[in-house]
Amino acid sequence: MSEKKKIGILFGQENTFPQAFVDRVNEKQSAFPAEFVSIDQVEQSVPTEYAVIIDRISQDVPFYKAFLKNAALTGTAVINNPFWWSADEKFFNNALAVQLGVPVPKTILLPSKERPDDTNHNSFRNLKHMNWDAIFAHIGFPAFMKPHAGGGWKSVYKVDNPEQMFRAYDETGQLVMLYQEAIDFTDYFRCYCIGGKDVRIMPYEPRNPHHLRYAAQMQTTGDAGKKLLKTMEEYVLKLNHGLGYDFNTVEFAVRDGIPIAIDFCNPAPDADIHSVGQENFDWVVEAAANMAIGRAKNLKKGTDNLTWGTFVRSSVGSEPLVPAKAPKPEKKEKEPKAEKAPKTDVKAEKPKKSKK
């Protein structure tokens, strides 16, 4: 085991999850004290004192991203892998999902409306004019346009006709955009996946104000509901194993009983008690604490302690992109039968409730 003894969390403006995570890790054990990451000097190839760092902010702070890459190079288990999520983006996500057999919306990649800095028309000699008629015919209306990288519902447009699309496109500046079919859904879900095995499926209403988006009920019930939950759990695990995320969310819009993956590139997914609610908050705190403690205990000295997805591992020839059989979650405990609609708390290993 490495001499690294601490579990740290690196965060920014959020207030509820970091403290609850630190408290729960320290309640559960004492071998790896948990704390807020403290940085006073970053020197190349000098190890940190952390066995594990949960990253909640480096997507917005380049200094932190460089710090975490250095920490990972010297053996810290950084969650999520800073090398991978820096290279990942939503268009690649969708393309990989197709390869993995997970349904996604029809999507077209659009070049930025304005030329990037330090380029001119000669920089785009290989780019032909977009065949807008063919694109509109393929995607249909309504449609969504959103950045190919990024999140937080920034620069997202819903358009109902070509005129609206072109007006929106004019506002996007140098952003590379996705143009994507809108899914007319009957159910919508947001799903946590922690450690590649713990899954929490939550009804979600993206059309509500932010603080009310988790105030939703699952509409599909009975055997169809059970089948839907099982399928989403399988898709969540398949996507996160393919991408290599330790702490991620996947969103599904359900159309005609089929869950269609909408968004699954979230290096620091929302875990604030005021938006996700107490029950979901307790679950994610417990699952994250269990994952961090497990990673600290299994840390290997002198090696890379990052998680790499099957896409990367298949690229270096260590395993196929799509296993012969999809990875199975750990055996579930039997739940008492109930006449009510199926529970939306689907997980491979049920974390204990957080002690408050």
Secondary structure, DSSP 4 states (H G I P E B T S, - for coil): --S--EEEEE-SS--HHHHHHHHHHHHH-SSS-EEE---S---TT---SEEEEEESSTTT-HHHHHHHHHHHHTT-EEES-HHHHHH--HHHHHHHHHHHT-----EEEE--SSPPTT--GGGGTTPPPP-HHHHHHHH-SSEEEEESS--TTTT-EEESSHHHHHHHHHT-TT--EEEEEPP--SEEEEEEEETTTEEEEEE--TTS-GGGTT-------HHHHHHHHHHHHHHHHHHHHHHT-SEEEEEEEEETTEEEEEE---SS----HHHH-HHHHHHHHHHHHHHHHHHHHT--TTS------HHHHHHTTSS-SS-SSPPPPPPPPP----SSSPPS---SS-PPPPP-
